[in-house]
Amino acid sequence: SYEMTQPPSVSVSPGQTASITCSGDKLGDKYVSWYQQKPGQSPVLVIYQDRKRPSGIPERFSGSNSGNTATLTISGTQAMDEADYYCQTWDSSAVVFGGGTKVTVL
Amino acid sequence: EVQLVESGGGLVQPGGSLRLSCTASGFTFSDYWMSWVRQAPGKGLEGVANIKQDGSEKYYVDSVKGRFTISRDNAKNSLYLQMNSLRAEDTAVYYCTRPLSTVTTVSEYWGQGTLVTVSS
């Protein structure tokens, strides 16, 4: 089965840029979505089709996908961005999630 | 306003069965693929099953194939997950999700989740 790997944690200072990677075999050939989940809450879609933002998602969230790696970038990170982030794709009609990355805003 | 409300979770013994329901409102239910996603305590997200608009296509994660059945009743705006032969590793919060459009399966809307605990 298809697997995607994320770093367990990323730390960032307020106002700086956080980059969260998601790696998988030929991931660049697939569409990737990203979800944000805060403690005790349901996930929120922040990026889909590699780089598109749903309505209401701030412009500081951006995405890219090439080769074997997709990246979620949070520019000008704010304290409210502290959360778990999951990448997601499809493989043979199955939904696949990465293991998740905890973003800490120090 | 799109709303997804899950119900049916609870405590069940290993080997037992449970049926989850998701009641949808605020959109034309029959126009969308629907999905179940779960999250074990303190763990990540896992796609469990999804179903096409008319129920003609269904997909399952390998770990639940043969044990879980996804279904829908478009007349009742409801999605279901019949879970049989439950195992401890099925313990999780189960979310009902709806895609962001009728031509994609990317989950944009999520319910609040219902907790399933499999334990003796």
Interface residues (C-beta under 8 A of the other chain):
Chain A: S1 Y31 S33 Y35 Q37 S42 P43 V44 L45 Y48 Q49 P54 D84 Y86 Q88 W90 S93 A94 V95 V96 F97 G98 G99 G100
Chain B: S35 V37 G44 L45 E46 G47 N50 Y59 V61 D62 Y95 L100 T104 T105 V106 S107 E108 W110 G111 Q112 G113
